Amino acid sequence: MNDLSKNTSIQKLSPSLKIGIIGSGFMGTSIAKGIHESFPKIEITLSDIDKEKLKIIKSTLGINTSSDNVQTIKESNIIFLAVKPNIIPQVLEEISKSATKDKLIISIAAGVTINTLETALQNSPIIRVMPNICAQIQEGALAYATGSKVTKAHSELCDKLLSALGLALKVEEKMLDAVTGLSGSGPAFIFMAIEALSDGGVLCGLPRDISNKLAAQTVLGSAKMYLADNCHAGALKDMVTSPGGTTICGVKALEDKSFRSALMDAVQKATEQSKKFSQK
């Protein structure tokens, strides 16, 4: 088995790098799909108790599947824990003896702290990740924090793997609740905005199918322009708002309804709820 702490090149590791993913739910499958498409030479095994689901995954993604978590751990050197938080204690107890120091454990279980994971898996280096739903299409916004046994090489390798799912940023663990409130919950807020924009178009006479597409593309294009220009969002807004024009009238309506304050409050409330989960 390769010593991951001494070798960070995925291209060098890919013939022998073996990834195990415990949990074939939405995020587990998204992780498998993203890594498989970006690094097809890496061997991936997805483990779950639902054998029917595993059959579908094997036929659609073409990756290995297993219903034995312990065997998956033994045969992998990187293991993603992609089960729901309430299942984590059971999984940790099951794999604790097989989680040796040469196994890098990457957990996406919301609210389960690094301390909890390190207490249960005392020998393995631990990385905790907060992904979001957009990882399904490799456009996720992910943040990760590292445990006490994680080396720079472990961190770099994790970053490369997570980058197959979208944007990956390293943060301090105390920031993960805010990440949850912003990028974890954020897609729901954006979906609501798209729906509302489309409703506005329909209100003003557009057919629903056209309004849906225009609303979604407007959000997509705006986000891409913001990331590409590396410019303050306010400056980009000013580019659209000509004096006495249509857009400034719309901006005034949003300000009257406390649009920005509502979004800030939404992120804050989601963050506070995440902190409650982390304290349990």
Secondary structure by P-SEA (a helix, b strand, c coil): ccccccccccccccccbbbbbccccaaaaaaaaaaaaacccbbbbbbcccaaaaaaaaaaccccccccaaaaaaaccbbbbcccccaaaaaaaaccccccccbbbbbccccccaaaaaaacccbbbbbbbbccccccccccccccccccccaaaaaaaaaaaaaacbbbbbcccaaaaaaacccaaaaaaaaaaaaaaaaaaaacccaaaaaaaaaaaaaaaaaaaaaacccaaaaaaaacccccaaaaaaaaaaaaaaaaaaaaaaaaaaaaaaaaaac
